[in-house]
Amino acid sequence: MAGDLTKDANLRFKGEAKTEQFILDTANTVKVYRGQPMLIDQSVDTETATPFLDAITMQATDVFIGIAAEPHSIVAGDPEKEIVNVYVYPTIVGFKMPASTTFTNEDLGKRMTFSGSGLMATNEAASQNVEIGTCFTVEDGYVYVLLDTPFVQANAA
């Protein structure tokens, strides 16, 4: 899964971070990393959270619910009682830009997406990307995104 997180992401914040709690889906065994986009994947479960991965086929009804605030491990078949804290609107999250990424303040106001759990882009039209919010500012090697949660992924598929 090229483009997916393999460790917790470096995050910064503008203002106060707000979190909500969600029950994790246990249909698959996965590792949730801090900084990973989280979804309600309608094709799997309409009520529980799942981490976004490049391998997920996005549907127009899937819902972005926020950014994982903590790491978590999920084992397939476990009872659905594990809770994960997720950063939600109106949090402004700063994601560290990899050296190959060049966001600038020309990107302010653009819709921000992830094509994998560790690859951010400004491509609104990409059907398999998860939209997470709007570019707020770019500074000190971080791109800050005003989260838009909950957000139905109408551009998907």
Secondary structure, 3 states (H helix, E strand, C coil): CCCCCCCCCCEEEECCCEEEEEEECCCCCEEECCCCEEEECCCCCCCCEEECCCCCCCCCCCEEEEEECCCEEECCCCCCCCEEEEEECCCEEEEECCCCCCCCHHHCCCEEEEEECCEEECCCCCCCCEEEEEEEEEECCEEEEEECCCEECCCCC
